[in-house]
């Protein structure tokens, strides 16, 4: 049996005597600090870094030490040595998007032909790849591993570990752009995975990929066989024609396949074609056989989801597959959830592991026993037969039907319940039985998308004219555009932005009370809040001589101020917006006042572009930039120092990166709306507003729905009432068919007027039940398109989402 490799001391350890701990030092955690704890849990083998040994280890008399110059490098070298023992075909997958989907779909499509080792979930990092490949054993007949990188020179470490015989390059996108000089460099670095591969499958339509393959990869691996496909380029090896769910795949040197695809969105079609070409490469060419495989393909869940259950339980939904590596991840996640006093694990048989049953279930039994659950439930004939490996008091059922028929839901009261099963066991039915059906409206906020968008704009502005990176001020006013100001501000603080901006003093006070220490500019200060500003280290935007004089007078009255600490204020220049700001004629008086009060400091000076989101105003934007530079030069000359200058908003960052100056202000772009529309696909939607169906009834033609009898039906209809109204932020203008709600894949129109707390929609064309969740806006209903329906802008819809709507924050 392979020794178990451990890199995280918090993980469940099934067999400590057979475990090797790699003590990897990192920026946030150092594995060397947890060796004593692991020794107490029975681990005896440790790989440690020379120079990081600790005196207290001398007491660990039975420990075995392997001292190396670099623990991560040692882990990678050991994984490469392990991989070299196997001559089976191995599929190596890289690219910006789709790696995990392609890997999981290949595993589903090939499950009847091979015993497969594959990366658990998205284990594709410098640590994840070695751990994935270490699973390989003598029973496996195919490996499928993904590899991702975020910086140059990383793939060269992963190539000998994966050593793919068949390569798949999914696509190239914006992910991790910030780590590379250019897109071409990123492609070239990813191609290092295939320097010894026998063939490479890729989409020829991506010219960056195609060009680098032919210029670079062929130079270092001239024997590689390229298998390209395209929807438009007849020079590709395969041409794909997609009409609705129908795919015609034609090989240039003869052969064609007509197939019905289970998914028709562009990303899924691309992933499916990559999978089909791998199957063809493996010799599975029969059209009927390919269609049968496609028919049993199912969507892939990409994250562990926490859900509220009945009887005060919490559910961990991990119902899309079951293998030992995935079980380890799920148990580690279960360990983090201590919100309930009891712990329950529901597990299905592990299918097609390639291990002897006795060995496999001994290992799984050890993992479960180490977890010490209050109840273990095994479902499936094999688990039933291997029950002796599991804790006393465990329950076993031959199939999911038996479990659902016999087990009282009361059994899961006050418990955290992990539900993990192979897809064929349809454990989603267990989740549906145990999940609490809550009637409510929730705005789901994707923190990963927020981080992605922040990094996108960071990459756009790059560096200023000087040696330092351009600073970023982020708008968190108006409840962070509806997203939740405290949570968003804390994420931004973690990601080290330079400034935050709020509209009013009380917004800044709330952030300070919740541990946000970043500098905060208040854009609408009022004299009655001046004391609050100073007491909470908030910095006012000053935009008029009247306000500047009042601020100067107030600061003079504060005898408690430290004379060695300057009082900060921000100057706004009016370059054409004509809303707030100093005009050029005001600047001599501004300079004179500030020079009279040397304790006042101007950290930044700024203005606002009027029309950065529209190309028709480019000339005026250029004029504003010129006016702003002239004004800041005058201020610098008069004050004797150079405040940080910022002009660009989200749209300006994209349209006028040459105007970036010293700092930019990021607003709506962070929240998923690229308002310049130059690169709309580069930012990710952040918020998804969902609600539930409270009731469904059939209403006859001629009847009316809602207040003032505005919703007149011209057909017999099924009418659903939603738990959302204009008090939640769903605008009354969406009534009477203007608004469309995404209901289980069908857009359903509103009917009648929008009520304060409820909305009615016509669901005649949809497959839907009471209690189902529906999408108001999100991935299927663009907030931008929704705003256009009522002649407004996305800002209004986002900021109108009421405070009474619950915000849920999640990470993939």
N, C-alpha and C positions, 0 to 999 in steps of 0.2 A: 504494500500500500504506500502511495506517495506520502511523505511527511506533509503535515498541514502547515502552510505558510501563513503567518499572522503579521499584519502591519499596524493594526489598531487594537490597543489594549482593551477597548470597551467591548469588543466582539465576544459573542458566545463561543466558548472553547469546548468542543466535543471530546477531544482526546488529548489532554495536555501533555502526556508523555511522548506523543508523536507530533508535537507542535514545535515549529521553529519560529521564534519572534525576531523580525528584522526591525531594529530600533532606528527608524529613519528620523533624523533631525529635520525640523521644518521651521518656517517663520512663526507659526503660532503654537505648534506642539513639538515636543522632542520625545521620541519614543524611549530614550534612555531614562527618563524620569519615572517610567512605569514598570521597570524590570522587577523591582522588589514585589510589587503587587502581583505581577504575573507569576513570580516564583511561588508566592503563597497559594496561587491557584493551580499549581502543579507543573507549570512550564519549566523546562530545564535547559533548553537549547536557545542561545541568544547570539545574534549577529550584531556586533556593536562597532562603533566607529573609533578608530585609533585617536587618542587624545581626548575622548569624551568619557573615559572610564570614571567611575565614582567610587569613593572609598568604601561605602557601605556594602558594595558587592562582595567584599572579602568574606562576609558572613554567609554568603550563599554557597555553601561548601559543595553542593552536588550539581551546581550549574556547569554547563559546557559552554565555553566562550569561543566565538570565531571573530577575531579582530581584523577589520578590513579598513582600507583608506577611505572608502565611501560606501555606505550601506545601500543606498539606492542603486548604485552601479553594480554592487555585488548581487542584489536581487535580480537585476536585469540580466547579468551574465549567467546566473544559475538558471533562469528561465530559458535563455537561449540554448544552454547546454541540454536542458531537458527536452526542448523542442527538437533538437538535432537527432534524438533517438528514434523519431517517427518518420516514416516515409509515406504516410497517408496523404491524400489531397487536402489542402488547406486553402480556404477562401479568406483572403484578407481584404477588408473593406475600409476605405477612407473617403473623405469628402467633407463638405461643410454641413450638409443636411441629409437625413435619410439613412445614415449608417445603421442605426439600431433597428429601424423598420425593415430594411433589407435583410439584416441578419436574422431577425425573428421570423420573417416570412420565408426565408430560405429554410430555416429549421422546420417550419410547418410543412413546406412543400416537399421536403426530402426525408421526413421522419420515417416513412415506410421503407426507405432504401438504405439508410445509413444509421450507424450509431454515432451520434453527433456530440462533440464538445464545442461549446460556444461561450462567448463573453456573457456574463450575467448582466442583465439590463444594459447600461451604457458604460461598462468598464472599459474605457479606451484610453486611459491616461498613462503617464510614465510608470505609475504603480499598478493601475488596473489591468494593463495588458499582460505583464508578467503573472499576475495572480490568475488571470483568465487562462493563459496557455498552460499553466502548471496543472490544470485539471486533466490534461491529456493522459490517458493510460492505454494499456495494450488492447483494450476492448473497442476503442474508438476507431471508426473507419472514415470519419470526416471531421475536420475542424472548421469552424466559422468564427472569425475574430475580427473585431473592429479596432481601428487605431485612429486616435485624434491627436492633434498637436495645437499648441497655442503660441509657439515661438520657434524661431529657426533652430536647427541642429537637434531637435527632439526626435524626429522620425528615424534618424540614423541609429538611435538606441533601440527603437522598436522593431526595425526590419528583421534582424536576426532572431528575434523572439517569435514573431509571427511566421516569418519565412514562407509567405504565401506561394502556392503553386498557381492559383487563380486569383487575379486581382480584380477588384471592382472600385472604380472611382465614381462616386455618385453624382457630384456636382461641385461647383465652387460658389460660395456666397460670402456674406459679410462677417460671418462668425470669426472672431479672433483677428480681424483685419488689423487691429491696433498693434499686434505683435510682429507685423511684417512691414518691410519697406514698400511693398507693392503686392498687387494680386498675383502677378506672375511669380514673385518670390514664394508666395504661399503655395501656389500650385507645384512649383519645383520641389519645395520641401516635402509636400505630401507624396509626390511621385517617388521619393526615396524608398517608400515601402515596397516598391515593385522592382528593385534593382536586380533581383534574381528570380522573379516570377516567370512562369512559362507563358502565360497569356494575361492580357488586361482587357477588361470590359469597361467601356465608357461611352458617354454620349458625345458624338462629334459636334453637335450644335453648340457646345461650349467651346468657343474658339480659343480661349485662354488655355484650357486643358489640352485640346487637340494640338495646338502649336508647341507647347512645352513637351508633350509626349514625343513628338517627332524630332524636336531639336535636341532635347536633353536625354530623355529616357532611352531612346533608341541608340544613343551614343554610348551609354554605359551598359546597356543590356540589348545588344543587337539581335539576339536570338528570340527576343520576346515576340509573341504573336498578338497583334492588336485586333480586338473584336469591337468595332465601333458600330453605333446605331444612330439614326437620325430620323426626324420627321420631315426634313426638307432637303437634305444633302444626299444626292444619288450616289456620291462617291463612298458613302459609308458601307460597311459590310452588311448591315441590316437596315431596312427602311421600315418605319412604323407608321401605319395609317390608323388613326383612331377616330371612330365615328360613334359618339355616344358610348355605350358599353362594349362596342365591337372593336377588336384589334386585328389588323392584318399585318403580320410580321413577315417580311420578304427578305430572303438571303440573296445577296448579289450574285453568288455563283450557283444559284438554284435552290429551290425549296421555299415553301410558304406555309404559314399557319394562320388559321382563322379561329379566334378565341373570344369568348365572352368574359369581360373583366368584372370582378366583383366590386371594384371601386372605380369611380370615374373622375375624381378630382385630379388636376394635373400632377400634383406631387405623388399621389398614389400610383398613377399610370406610369410615371417615370420609374418609381421604385419597382413596380411589377415587371417592367421590361428588363431592368437589370437582373431581376431574379430569373426570368425566363431564359435569358442568355446564359446564365450560370447553369441552368438545367440542361440546355442544349449542349453546353461545353462538357457536361458530365455524361453525355450520351443519351439523355432522356428526350427523345425527339418525337415520340408518338403524339399526334395531335389530340386524340381522344384521352390519352393518359394525362397530358398537360391540362386539358380542360377539367378532368376529374380533380386534379390537384388544386386548381384555381377555385373550384366550387367549394372546397372545404376550407378555404382561406378565411381567416377572421381578423378583425381589427386588432391592433396591438395597443394595450394600455402602457403608457410610458412612465407612470409614477405611482407610488403608493399614495392612496387617498385616505384621509381621515374623515369618517362620516359619523354623524350622530345616530345612535341606535335607540331602539325601544328599551324601556325599563332602565333608563339612566346608564346605558352602555355606550361605548365608543367602538366603532368598527374600523379595522384596518383592512381595506379592500385591495387584495393582491391576487385576483382571480384569473389572470390570463395565462399563467404557466406554473409549472412546479418542477424545480430541480434543486440539487443540493446547494449549489452556489446561490441561487435565488432565495432559498429558504434561509440561508445564513444572513443575507441582507435583510430579509423581512424580520427575522428574530432580533437583529441589531436595532431595527427601527422600533420594534415592540418594546425593547428595553428602555427606549427614550420616553415612552408614554406611561407615565405614572399618575394619571389623573383619576384612576379608579382603583379600589382596593383589591379587585380580583383580576386574574389573567386567564384567558381561555385561548387555546389554539385549535383551529379546525384545519385539517390537512387531508389532501387526497393522496392516492397512490402516485409515486413518481414513475413516469413512463419513460421507457427506452433510455435508461441511464447508461447501459453498457456494463454495469457492475453486477456481479452475482448478488441475488436478492439478499442473502444472509449478510453479506458485507455492507450492502447499501443501507439496509434497515437497522443494522447495528450502529452505523454512523448517524443516521437520522435519529434513532432512539437516544443516542448520547447527546445530540444537540438539544432535543426536547427536554431531556432530564436535566441538563445544565441550566435550562431556562426556569425550572421549577414552577410550571404553570399550575393554577388551581384545578384546571381541567384540560385534558387533551382529548380531542375527538378525531379519530381516524376514519376516513371514508374510502372504501374500495376493497376489492377482494384480496389484494396482496397485503395491504396493511392489516386486514383482518387476520390473515394467516401468520403475520409476523408480530402479533400483539405482545409476545413475550419480551420484546426489546423496549417496551414503553412503560412509563410509570404506572404503579398500581392505581386503580381507580379510573383509568382511561376508558373511554367508550368507543366502540367500533361499530360501523354500519357498512353493509355491502355496497350501497350506492346512495346517491343524493336523495332519491325519492324516499328511501327508508328513513333517512335522517329527518327530512322535512315532515314526514308523517308521524314520527314517534317522539321527537324532542320538543318539550315545552319551551316556549320563548323565555319563560320566567327563569330558566336555567342560566341565562346570561345577564341577569340583573347586576348592576354595579360592576361591570367587568369591561376590560379592554379585550376585544375579541379580534384575533388575527385570523382572517379567512384566506387561505392560500391553496389553490388547486389547479391541476392541469385543466386545459380548456374543455376537454371532453366530459368533465364532470359537471359542467354548467353551474359552478358555484355562485354565479351571479344571482341565481334563484335564492340562495341562502342570504346574500346581501339584501335582496329585495324583501325577504321575510323579516329580517332583523332591523332594517333601517327605519328610523323614525320618519314618518311623513309629516314634515313641518310645512304649514301654510305660511309663507313669508317671502319677502323680496330681499335679495342679497346681491351686493356688488362685489364680485370676486376680483381681487387685485393680484396680478401676476408680478411678483417682485423680481423674478428672473427677467421678464420683459423690460421692467424699469431699468435694471442694470444694463441690459443689452442696449437700450436706447441711449442711456448716458454714455456708454462707451462708443456708440456710433458718433455722437456729436463731439466727443473728445477727439476722436480720430479725425473728424472733419476740420477742426480748428488747428490741431497739431501744435506747433510752437509759434510764439509771437516773434516779432522782429529781433528780440534779444535771445539769450541762451535758455531762458526758462519756458516751460510749457505755458500756453495760454490758460489763464485762470477761467473758472466757470462759476457763475452765480446762478442758482436755480430758484425759480419761482415756486414757493409753496403756499402762496396766498389762496384765499377762497377754498380752504380745506384741501389744499394741494389739488386744485382743479377737481374737487369732488372725491379724490382718491383716499384722503385721510392724511392730514398734515403731519401728525406726530410720527406715524409709522414710516411715511415716505422720508421725512427729515432724518430719522434715525438711520435709514438705509443710505441716504446721501452722505451722512456724516461718516458711516462705515467706509464708504467709497471715496472719501476724502475730497469732496468738492470744496471750493474756497469760500463761498458765501451763500447764504440763503436770503430770500427776500419775501416779506409778507406785506399785506396791505395796511394792517392796523396794529397798534401796539398790543392789544390783547392776544392777537395771534402769536406774536413773538413771545409774550409771557407764557403762553401755553407750552411752547417749545422748550423754553428754559426750565419750566417746571417738570418737564419729562426728559431731562438729561441731555438736551441738545446744546452743545457748547460752541458751535460754529458762529462766526460773525453773522449778524442778522441785520439787514437793512429794512427799515419800515418806510413804506412808500407814501403813506398818508398820515403823517404825524399831525397832532393837534396840540395847541399850547397846554390844554388840560391834561395831556398825557406825557408832558415833558419829564416829570418826576419819575413816572413809570419807566420811561426809556432809559434814564440814567441808572435807576435801581436794578434794571435787568440787563444791563450792557447791550441795549438795543441802539441802533444807529439811525438817525432820521435822514430821510431824503429832504433836502431843502431846495425849494424851487422858486422862492420869491424874496424880494428884499424885506417885505414885511415879516415873513416867517424867519428869515435870517436874523433880523434885529431882535425878534422875540426870543429866539434861541440864545443869542448872545446875552441878552438881559437876564434870562433865566439862569444860565450857567454862572453868571457873576454872583447870583444870590446864593449859590450852593457853596457854603464855606467848608463843607465836609469833603470836597473833592481833593484828591491827591494832586498837588501842583506838578508832580513829575509824570503824571499820566495824562496825555492829551485827550480831549473830548472830541469824538469823531462825528463827522457829518458828511453827507454825500450831496454833491451839487448836480442838479439836473439842468441841462441846457436845452432850450427850445430851438430846434433846427428846422422846424416846419410842421410839427404835429399840432402846435398851437392849442395844447391842452394845459400842461403845466411846464414850467421851466423858465430860466433866465434868458432874456433876449440879449443880443450883443451889446446894446447900449447899457445894460445893467452891470456889465462885468467890471468896469472901473470901480463902481461903488462896492461890489462884492469883494474885490481885492482889498479895498481900503478897510472895510469892516473886519475882514479876517486878519489883516495885518495889525489892527488895533487889539485883537484878541489872540495872541500867539499860542494860548493854550488850546485853541480850536484847530483841529487837523482835518484835512480833506483826504481820506483814503482813496476815494474814487470820484470821478466825474463822468457823467454819462448823458446820452440822449436816446431818442427812440425813432426808429425808421417808420415812416408812415405806410409805405406800401411794399415791404420786402417780400410779401407773399404773391405779388403780381408783377409779371415782367413788364407790363405797360408803364410801371413807375420807376424803371431802372435809372433813367436819367435823373429823376428827382432824388432817388436814393443816393446817387453819386454826388449830387449837389449838397444833400444833407451831410454826407461824409466830409466834404470839403469845408462846410461851415463848422462842423464839429471840431475838426483838426485845428482850424483857425482859432476857435474859442479856447480850446485846451492849451494851445501854444501861448495865448494871451494870459491865461491863468497861471501857467507854469512860470512865465516871465515875471508876473506880478507877485507870486507867492514864494518863488525861490526854490520850489521843489516840484516833482512830477507826480501828480496823483495817477492812480491806475485808471485807464480810459476804457469805457465799454459802450458800444453802440448797437451790436447785433443782437436780435432776438432769434428764436428758433428758425424762422424762415430765412432770416438774414445769414445765419451760419451756413446754410446750404447754398444760398444764391450768391452771397458776397463774402466768401472766406477770406478774400484779400483785405477786407475791412475789419479783420478780427481784433486788431490793436492788442491791448493787454489782457482783456477779459471779455467774455460773452455772457449773455443772459439766456438761460435755457428755460423755456416755459412749456407750452403745449406740446412741443416735440417729445419731451420726456414722457408724456402721458399717452403717446402713440399716434399723434396726428402730425404728419409732415405737411405743414400748411403751404409750403412753396410749391408742392406737387412736382418737384424736379426728381426726387428720389423717393416716391411714396412707399415703395416696398421695403425700404431699408429700416424703417422703424416698426416695432411690433405693437399691436393693440395691447393695452395694459388692463383695461377694465372690461368685465363682462357682467352686464346687469341681467339677472334672471329672477323670475317669479314663478309661482305655481298656480295651477288651475284649481279654483275652489269648488266649482260646480259646473256640470254640463247638462244642458236640457235641450229637448227638441221643441222648436217653435215653428208654427205653421206660416206659410206664405200669407202675406197681408197683415200679419201682426207687426208690432213695433217693439224695439228694444231701447231701453234707457230713457233718461229725462227728456221731456218735451217731445217725446215720440218721434225723435229724429231718425232713428234707425228702422226704416221700413223694409221689410223682407219681401223679395220678389220670388222666393223659393222656400220650400220646407228646409229648415236649417238646424244644425246642431250648434248651439251657442254656448261658449265657454266663458265663465267669469273669472278674471284674473285678480290676484291679490296685489294690485298696484293701481294708483290713481295719480291725479295731479298733485296731491300733497306729498307724494313720494318723488315727484319730479318728472312724471310722464305727462308732457304738455297736453292741454286740452285741444290744441290744434291737430293732434294726431287722431282725433275722433272721426267717425263717419267715413271710415275706409281709407283715410289718408295714411295712417300708420299700418305697418305690417309686422307681425310677430312670428318668430321662427318656432314652429311647433313640430318637433320630431321630424325635421326635414322638409316641412311644408310651410310656406309663408302664408299666414292667415290674416285677413284684413280686420281692422276694428269695425265694430258696428254700433251705431249710436254715439252719444256724447261720452267723453271721458268723465268719470265720476271722481269725487275727492279721493276715495280709497280703493276703487275698483274700476276695471276696464272689461268690456265685453268684446269678444272676437268671434268670427264665424269660422268654426273648425269642421265644417261639413266635408272638406276635402282632405282632412288630416286623420291619421290614425292616432288616437289620443284617449287618455283616461283621466278621471279626476285624480288630483294629486301629482300629475306629471309636471315636470319643470319645463319652462319655456324661456326663450332668450329675447330680451327687449333690444339690447345691442351687444355686440361682441364679435366673435370671428365670423358669424354668419350674417349679421346685420351691421354693416359698417356705421359707426356713429357719424361719419362724414355724410354718407348717403342719407341717413336718417335726418340730419339737420337740414339738408337740402329740400326735403319734402315739405318742410314748414317755413322755408325761407330764412333760416338762421344759420349759425355757425356751431361747430362742435363744442366750443368753449361753453356755450349756453347750456347744452344738454348735459355736459359733464358736471358743471358747477351746480346745476339744478337738482342733481340727485340728493334727496333730502337726508338730513342727519339721522332721521329715524330708520333709514335703510341700513341694515347691518353690512359692514365691510368685512370680508374674509380675505386674508392675505395668505398666499401659498407660494411654495417653491417646488420646481420640478425635482 
